[in-house]
Amino acid sequence: PNDPKTYNNLGNAYTELGRLNEAVTSYRHALTLDPNFTDAYRNLALVCTRQERYSEAISNLNRAATVEPKNALIYNQLGDVYYRMTNYSTAEAQFHKALSLKTDLAEAYCGLGACYREQGQPANEIQAYKGALAIKPDMLPALINLGNACFNQKDYASAIQYYNRAVTI
C-alpha cells in the first residue's frame, strides 16, 4: 500500500479503461509517496493531455525534467503537448532537446516533421520523417506523413513508394 510503483500501475490500468479521473488520483498518490517518480509525472501528464489540460501536463513534465534532466522522453512528451497546443516553435525546440539527448528517438523526428509541416517548411518536414524512418523503417505515422509531404510537393513517385510501404505494414 505504500509502494508508488503499484499506484502508478493502478493509474495505468485505470487509463487503459478510460477511467481517467481515477488514474489521476492514482498517479498523484504515487507522487505523494515518491515525489521523484518521473514515470508517474509522465503518466499523469499523458492523462492531462488526453483531457486537454495542457498547462497541468506541462507542469508535471517540467517537474519530471527537474528530477531527470537528461531523460529525452520527457522532452519528447513536452514537444507533443506543445504541438497539441499549436505552439509549434516551442514544440520544435522540445523535440530538438529530446534528440540532443537521444539521437535515435524516432518519435522526436516524427514530431519535428509535424511541426515543420504546420510551419510551412516542407524540405525540413521531409528530412525529419526520413530521419524517423532511418531509425524505425516501419514507423507507420512517419511513412504516411512522408507520403503526404511528398504528395504535397508533387513528388508523386516518392509518395506512392511511401504509401505502398505503409499499406504493407
Solvent accessible surface area in square Angstrom, and as a share of the most:
residue,aa,sasa,rsa
1,P,142,0.89
2,N,124,0.63
3,D,61,0.32
4,P,25,0.16
5,K,132,0.56
6,T,76,0.44
7,Y,52,0.20
8,N,10,0.05
9,N,91,0.47
10,L,72,0.36
11,G,0,0.00
12,N,55,0.28
13,A,52,0.40
14,Y,45,0.17
15,T,22,0.13
16,E,150,0.67
17,L,123,0.61
18,G,43,0.42
19,R,111,0.41
20,L,30,0.15
21,N,113,0.58
22,E,67,0.30
23,A,0,0.00
24,V,8,0.05
25,T,92,0.54
26,S,6,0.04
27,Y,3,0.01
28,R,112,0.41
29,H,70,0.31
30,A,0,0.00
31,L,19,0.09
32,T,102,0.59
33,L,59,0.29
34,D,47,0.25
35,P,83,0.52
36,N,95,0.49
37,F,25,0.10
38,T,8,0.05
39,D,72,0.37
40,A,0,0.00
41,Y,18,0.07
42,R,51,0.19
43,N,27,0.14
44,L,5,0.02
45,A,0,0.00
46,L,90,0.45
47,V,1,0.00
48,C,0,0.00
49,T,10,0.06
50,R,137,0.50
51,Q,53,0.23
52,E,123,0.55
53,R,79,0.29
54,Y,47,0.18
55,S,86,0.55
56,E,50,0.22
57,A,0,0.00
58,I,21,0.11
59,S,41,0.27
60,N,3,0.02
61,L,0,0.00
62,N,73,0.37
63,R,120,0.44
64,A,0,0.00
65,A,14,0.11
66,T,113,0.66
67,V,52,0.30
68,E,66,0.30
69,P,74,0.47
70,K,163,0.69
71,N,29,0.15
72,A,6,0.05
73,L,72,0.36
74,I,0,0.00
75,Y,24,0.09
76,N,16,0.08
77,Q,10,0.04
78,L,4,0.02
79,G,0,0.00
80,D,61,0.32
81,V,1,0.01
82,Y,36,0.14
83,Y,54,0.21
84,R,141,0.52
85,M,74,0.33
86,T,90,0.52
87,N,58,0.30
88,Y,46,0.18
89,S,74,0.47
90,T,43,0.25
91,A,0,0.00
92,E,36,0.16
93,A,55,0.43
94,Q,37,0.17
95,F,1,0.01
96,H,85,0.38
97,K,87,0.37
98,A,0,0.00
99,L,18,0.09
100,S,84,0.54
101,L,59,0.30
102,K,82,0.35
103,T,101,0.59
104,D,77,0.40
105,L,10,0.05
106,A,0,0.00
107,E,64,0.29
108,A,0,0.00
109,Y,57,0.22
110,C,16,0.10
111,G,11,0.10
112,L,6,0.03
113,G,0,0.00
114,A,15,0.12
115,C,0,0.00
116,Y,22,0.09
117,R,88,0.32
118,E,79,0.35
119,Q,62,0.28
120,G,59,0.57
121,Q,62,0.27
122,P,48,0.30
123,A,75,0.58
124,N,68,0.35
125,E,9,0.04
126,I,29,0.15
127,Q,114,0.51
128,A,7,0.05
129,Y,0,0.00
130,K,86,0.36
131,G,17,0.16
132,A,0,0.00
133,L,14,0.07
134,A,87,0.68
135,I,58,0.30
136,K,88,0.37
137,P,78,0.49
138,D,100,0.52
139,M,25,0.11
140,L,70,0.35
141,P,71,0.45
142,A,0,0.00
143,L,0,0.00
144,I,73,0.37
145,N,34,0.17
146,L,0,0.00
147,G,0,0.00
148,N,59,0.30
149,A,2,0.01
150,C,4,0.03
151,F,107,0.45
152,N,100,0.51
153,Q,90,0.40
154,K,150,0.64
155,D,62,0.32
156,Y,101,0.38
157,A,81,0.63
158,S,28,0.18
159,A,1,0.01
160,I,104,0.53
161,Q,95,0.42
162,Y,21,0.08
163,Y,72,0.27
164,N,83,0.42
165,R,82,0.30
166,A,10,0.08
167,V,117,0.67
168,T,113,0.66
169,I,103,0.52
